[in-house]
Structures are given as C-alpha cells and as structure tokens.
Amino acid sequence: MVASAVGGIQDQIENGVSGVLLEDPEDTSAFAEALAGVLNDPQRARRLGEAGRDRVREHFLGVRHLLKYARLIEPLDS
C-alpha cells in the first residue's frame, strides 16, 4: 500500500510497516518513487502486504467491533 498521510489512512497504515505513507498528497514524483520502490522489491512488497492484512484483521474488521460492543453491553443484560 502506498498512500498519502491524510485523514484516517494515517490510522490504518503504519509507515514502513504495513505500507508507505507520503507527506504530500500532490507530490506525484514521490508517489512514483515509493511505488517503484515497492514494486522493485518483491520481498518488501510481500512483507508490507502481510503486515497490512494482519493490521486490518486485528484492528478494522466489523466482527471485531461487534465483539467489543457485545462485551460492553453484556453486563447490562443481568
């Protein structure tokens, strides 16, 4: 994942861990360079992709949020 460090995407991607975040969303040269860096390094691309998938599963899937809500309201049922 190569993206600009704006809005909520900054919460979703850890720069250098689960993707590459760019400072300036209008800097197309920096985007091209970052994208080429990932595409030209398959091991890095795989590592970023796996970390990104794991981060989404751990932090952002709907099921996770439903379970948190269930734990929150469960004590109210008694």
C-alpha positions, -999 to +999 in steps of 0.1 A: +000+000+000+013+034-010-009+063+002-008+099+013-007+106+050-040+123+052-072+117+071-080+083+086-055+065+063-028+075+088-045+054+115-048+024+091-012+023+077+020+022+098+046+038+076+073+014+066+055-015+085+022-021+067+026+004+038+042+036+027+028+069+037+037+100+017+037+135+033+024+155+003-007+140-015+001+161-046+037+150-050+033+126-079+071+122-082+073+109-046+044+086-052+060+072-083+093+067-065+076+050-035+055+027-058+086+018-078+104+010-046+077-014-035+073-030-070+111-035-074+115-052-041+091-083-040+102-093-005+094-058+008+061-058-010+052-092+005+062-081+040+042-048+038+012-067+023+012-093+050+016-067+078-012-047+062-036-077+060-028-086+096-033-050+108-067-048+091-078-081+106-067-071+141-080-035+141-106-028+115-129-057+107-165-053+116-166-086+136-140-072+159-162-042+166-193-063+171-175-084+197-164-053+215-199-040+216-212-073+228-187-073+257-197-037+265-234-044+267-233-080+281-231-068+318-263-048+312-283-079+305-281-092+341 
